[in-house]
């Protein structure tokens, strides 16, 4: 199998695993936790608290990114550039995977919402 095909296969498998993990956590953990059917130790107990936690984490992510790239800029030139490159590559990969998953879930939700319903 050509190397490019193998890389696409691995990427596809990783994307499928991410999608399965996210779906499992939403359906088996977060939703039951919010409905108080299960205590999954999340730091929220309502949708409002979940959203507050989401925005709090978003701010922490922004601060962490600033710390990473600020530190890289202060390292010796080649080491800092290499560190920054690796950090950017790794962060971009996970963010890209989630962006792709978000678009897929959105399209699926749109398709589901626009599907004709049958009267019974």
Buried (B, 14 or more C-beta within 10 A) or exposed (E): EEEEEEEEEEBEEEBEEBBEEBEEBEEEBBEBBBEEEEEEEBEBEEEEEBEEEEEEEEEEEEEEEEEBBEEBEEEEEEEBEEBBEEBBEEBEEEEEBEEBBEEEBEEEEEEEEEEEEEEE
